[in-house]
Amino acid sequence: MTHQHHHSHGQHQRGHEHDRGLSGLVRYLSLLPFMWRSPVSDAVVGLVRPAPGEHVIDLGAGMGPATVSAAGSGALVLAVDPTPFMRRILKLRLLPCPHRGRITVVDGAAESLPVESGTIDALWTVNTVHHWTNVASAVGEMRRVLRPGGRVLLVDEDFDDPAHPFHERMKPRRAAHAHHFGAVDPQAVADLFREHGFVGVEGGVEQVAGRPAKVVRAMAPPRS
Ligand SMILES: C[S@@+](CC[C@H](N)C(=O)[O-])C[C@H]1O[C@@H](n2cnc3c(N)ncnc32)[C@H](O)[C@@H]1O
């Protein structure tokens, strides 16, 4: 066990209804080719630069594209996801992974992170913000778990932008998720980070791995 500091919160019932049950499973299976490896996840890990020995969280890790890439850097990765199916696939994926000793897969959600306060050096999330049920409590949780100076990077690909290479392919999903994808306002999320005392906060739309994405960066206030 590489992470000594997390504790179990039991079964989470977070996330949207449509992530659960058979229909959620079928939808996620259809996305498998995009959720195994992703240039966006690689880019996010490159931006966060997890250092060897750092305790980091891949929030809503899914099938673990960012988790696997970050563990390769020597960081201790806590892969948090509320969907049992995702955690099962990720655990299977890790069996042959040479870095699996540095990865812990746990049940949890943005609104309820299964870690002790002040223990995390960095946290990122890729394509999950549109799933969050309570953005304000998610930001509060990040403030709680990050150590002073701990960094945050939230990235949600903007499939609504016609310049996104998957804009057409994601059309049915965009229709189904209209109230989620579109609901992510990076500036409003950035304001929440400021309200929670984070510093160096930036929120906007930018290119990540050549794809338009909603991006929020923030840092927990350094120890004064
Ligand atoms: C589109 S997938 C992205 C997975 C992975 N980060 C990737 O880039 O491939 C969305 C993930 O968010 C997770 N999720 C759903 N609700 C969440 C919440 N409230 N907090 C964190 N993650 C959540 C889902 O279980 C799913 O694994």
The ligand as a Tripos MOL2 file, in Angstrom:
@<TRIPOS>MOLECULE
LIG
   27    29     1     0     0
SMALL
NO_CHARGES

@<TRIPOS>ATOM
      1 C1        -15.2530   10.6440  -19.2650 C.3       1 LIG1
      2 S1        -14.6410    9.6880  -17.9120 S.3       1 LIG1
      3 C2        -12.9400   10.2910  -17.8150 C.3       1 LIG1
      4 C3        -12.0290    9.2740  -17.1970 C.3       1 LIG1
      5 C4        -10.5340    9.6100  -17.2670 C.3       1 LIG1
      6 N1        -10.2200   10.7480  -16.4210 N.3       1 LIG1
      7 C5        -10.1070    9.8450  -18.6970 C.2       1 LIG1
      8 O1         -9.7070   10.9690  -18.9970 O.co2     1 LIG1
      9 O2        -10.1720    8.9210  -19.4820 O.co2     1 LIG1
     10 C6        -15.4410   10.4440  -16.5050 C.3       1 LIG1
     11 C7        -15.0920    9.7910  -15.1690 C.3       1 LIG1
     12 O3        -15.6020   10.6100  -14.1070 O.3       1 LIG1
     13 C8        -16.0310    9.7530  -13.0910 C.3       1 LIG1
     14 N2        -16.9510   10.5220  -12.2150 N.ar      1 LIG1
     15 C9        -18.3000   10.5600  -12.2360 C.ar      1 LIG1
     16 N3        -18.7660   11.3540  -11.2650 N.ar      1 LIG1
     17 C10       -17.6740   11.8530  -10.6050 C.ar      1 LIG1
     18 C11       -17.5110   12.7140   -9.4770 C.ar      1 LIG1
     19 N4        -18.5460   13.2630   -8.8430 N.pl3     1 LIG1
     20 N5        -16.2490   12.9770   -9.0530 N.ar      1 LIG1
     21 C12       -15.1920   12.4430   -9.7050 C.ar      1 LIG1
     22 N6        -15.2990   11.6090  -10.7710 N.ar      1 LIG1
     23 C13       -16.5170   11.3210  -11.2120 C.ar      1 LIG1
     24 C14       -16.6680    8.5990  -13.8380 C.3       1 LIG1
     25 O4        -16.7870    7.4570  -13.0280 O.3       1 LIG1
     26 C15       -15.6930    8.4120  -14.9910 C.3       1 LIG1
     27 O5        -14.6720    7.4870  -14.6840 O.3       1 LIG1
@<TRIPOS>BOND
     1     1     2 1
     2     2     3 1
     3     2    10 1
     4     3     4 1
     5     4     5 1
     6     5     6 1
     7     5     7 1
     8     7     8 2
     9     7     9 1
    10    10    11 1
    11    11    12 1
    12    11    26 1
    13    12    13 1
    14    13    14 1
    15    13    24 1
    16    14    15 ar
    17    14    23 ar
    18    15    16 ar
    19    16    17 ar
    20    17    18 ar
    21    17    23 ar
    22    18    19 1
    23    18    20 ar
    24    20    21 ar
    25    21    22 ar
    26    22    23 ar
    27    24    25 1
    28    24    26 1
    29    26    27 1
@<TRIPOS>SUBSTRUCTURE
     1 LIG1         1 GROUP 0 **** ****
